[in-house]
Amino acid sequence: MRLTVLGSAASFADAGRACSGHLIRSGETAVLFDCGNGVLSNLGKVMDPLALDAVFITHEHVDHFADVYALQAALRYAPDGPRPPMPLHVPPGLFERMGAVLSQRGRIELAEAFLVRELEEDRVIGIGDLTVIPHKVDHVEPTFALVAIDDGAMLCYTADTAPGDAVIAAAHDADVLLAEATLPPAYRGKVAHMTAGEAAELAVKADVRTLVLSHLWPTVDRAAAAREASEIFCGRVIVADELFDLTFP
């Protein structure tokens, strides 16, 4: 399995970064976990966005789906004509809310661009060489962590979440834990997000092998976040940067 980080910033992107987006590949299969603002530009540096097999959106916050609108334009107005609808897996009700900001024509074109499927807790989704399993976690309702599995590896993407039993269960025994680490230490426990230390505690409790910290608030000191996590988790700790690439196991 191969992970490429396309966007590592939380809520808004500071210079040179994008918001949440992670490319997961196995064999000939490529899926996108979240599609925040700036993600499509970085995806184009790695592969043709129109060659994606599916897109998954974890929850309703705009920094996790803003570039779906850009992807819709790419699909509908490709130079060789409209492409077949791309599978788009979203939380219940989100696709209708995404269309609410568009004109009637815009809503029609958005619906023509995607084959929409609503995520369900623990419902196994097979896509080529990958299996994806959504797990509800503790953020806005509903938010889904996404577990990707192929024949040799397992990745858990926490999405946005507070610490707790739900995300521990989702992440258990993963080769790679791609964890949000939004908050500086002073904000620990104040909102439904994690600090780098809490992400590291999750990695210990879930018995994972590699921890990748992403979704960092732009003012968070990334070197300090790495140190904070490494003091708690003895495995490999990586702070994600745009276009960071990891093949595992």
N, C-alpha and C positions, 0 to 999 in steps of 0.2 A: 504494500500500500504506500501511497505517496501523498503527502500533505504539502500544499503550497499556500502560504498566507498571502492574501490579497489585500486585506485591510485589518489593521490592528488597533485602531483608535476607538475610543468610546464616545458616543453621542455626537461629537463633531471632530473633524479631521484637522490636525495641525499640519504645518508645512511638510509636504512630501509624503503624507500618509493618506489612508482611506479609512472608512468605517468598516464594520464587520463584513468579512467575506473570506471563505476558505475553500480552496479547491481540493477535492479528494479524488484520487485516481487509483485504479487497479486494473491491470491489463489494458483493455481497450475502452474501459468505462471511465467517464469523468462526470462528477456531480459537484454542485456548488452548495455549500452550507452558508446561507445568508448572502445578501446582495445589497450591502449598504452603499452610501454615496462614495463614488470613486472606485468602486470594485471593478466595474466593467473595463475601465481603462487599464488597470493592472492585469486583468484577465487576458486582455488582448496582447500583452507582452509574452504570455505563456502559451496560449492556444487560441484558436478561432472560437469566440464565444458561441457561435452558432452550432458548434460541434458538441456542446454540452448534452449529456443524456438526461439531466434533470436538475431542477433547482429546488432547494428546501429553504423555507423561511421559518425561523424558530418562534417569532412572536411579533406583536403589532407595532413595535417602536420603529420609527422611520429610519433610524441609522442602520437597521437590519434589512430593509427592503427598498430603499429609495431608488436603486439602480435597476429594479425590475421594470420601471417605466422606460429606461434607456434600452434595456434588452428587448422590450416589446417593439420599439422602433426598429431595432436591428433585424428582428424576425419578420416584421410586417413589410419593411421597405428594403429588403436585401436586393442588390442589383439584378439578380437573376429571378426576382419575383418572391412573393411571400413564401416563407418556409412553413413546413408542417408545424402544428402546435407543439410546443415544448412542455413536457410534464413539469408542473409547478405544484409543490406540496406545501400547504399553508395551514395554520391553525384555523379552526372553524370560524367563519364569519369574516376573516381578514380580507379575502379577495373582494367582497362586496364593499368593504370600507375603502380599499385601495381605489376602486372605481368611483367613489363618491366625489373625488376632487376633479373628475374629468367631465367633459361634455358627453352628450349621448353618443356621438360618434366615437369619442375616445374610449368610452366604456365598451362599445362594440368591438373596436380594434384590440383592446386589451384582452377581451374574451376570446377573440380569434387567434391571438398569439400563443395562448397557453391552454394546456389540458390540465385543468385544476382538480386536485385531489386534496381533501381535508385530512390533516393528521389526526391519528387516534392513538391513545396510550397503548404502547406495547404491540401495535399492529406492524407486523413484519412487511417490509417493502423490498422486493427484489428488483435490482436494476443492473443488468449485465453481470459483471463480475463482483458486484457489491450487494450486500444486504444492509439495509438501513432500518434501525428500530428507534422510534421516538419514545421518550420518557418525560412525563410531566415533571417540572421543577418549580421552585418557589420564586417567582418573579411576578409579572402581571399574569392575569388569568386569561387564556392558557399560554404557558411558555413550555417549549419542548427542548430538552437536551436531545442530541442525535448521536446514536451509536452506529458506526460503520464497521462492517466485518467483511473480510474476504477469507480465502482459504488459510492464510497464514498470519493475519494480523487483526487487531481491534483498536479502533480509535473512539474516544468519547469526546464530543464537543459539548461543553456544559450549557451553551447559550448564555444568557444573563440569568443569574440565580443568586439567591442567598445560600449560605451553607445549610446543610441539613441532610436528613436521611434520604430524601428523594434523589438528590444528585449523587450521594454516595452509592446508592444502589445502581444508578445508571453507569457510573464510572468503574464499578468493581472489576478489577483484574484487567484493565485496559493496558495495551502496550503504550499508547500515547493518550495522555489527558490534555486536551486543548481547553484550557480553563480561562474564564474571564477573571481579570484581576484589576477591576476598575478603580478601586479606592486606595487612597493613601492610608497609612495605618491609623491616623487620627479619626477616620470616619468609620472604622470597624463597627459593624452592628447597627449603623444608623439608617441604612437603606438596604433594599433587597439586591445587594451586589456583594462581591468579595474583595478583600485585600489580597495582596500576593501571599501574605502569611496564611490566610484562610484557604486559598487555593492549594498551598503546600500541605496544610492539614488534611484537606480533602484527598490529596495524592497519597498521603500516608494511610488514611483510613480505608481508601479504596484499593490499596496495594497495587498501584500502577508502576510502570517502569520509567517513563519519561514524562515530565511536566513541561508543557508549553504555555506560557502566560500570554494572553492576548486581551483585547478590549480594555486597554489602559487609558485612563483619562489623560488628555494631552499634557497636563502639568505634572503628572506623576514622574518621578525620577526612576527611569527604567533600570539603571544600574543598582539603585537601592532596592528596587523590587526584586531583582535577581538575588541580592544578598539576603533579603528578608526570607525569601522562599527557601534558599539553600541552607539556612540555619535550622530549618524544620524538616525538610525532605532530603533524604540522602541520595536519591536517584539523580538522574540528569535533569537539570533545570535550564530552560531556554526562554528568553524573552523575545517574543515574535517581532520581527521587522517585516515590512512589505517585501514580498517576493522571497522570503525565507522558505527553503525547500528541505523537506525531510522524508527520506525513504526508510521504511521499517517493515518488519522487525530486522 
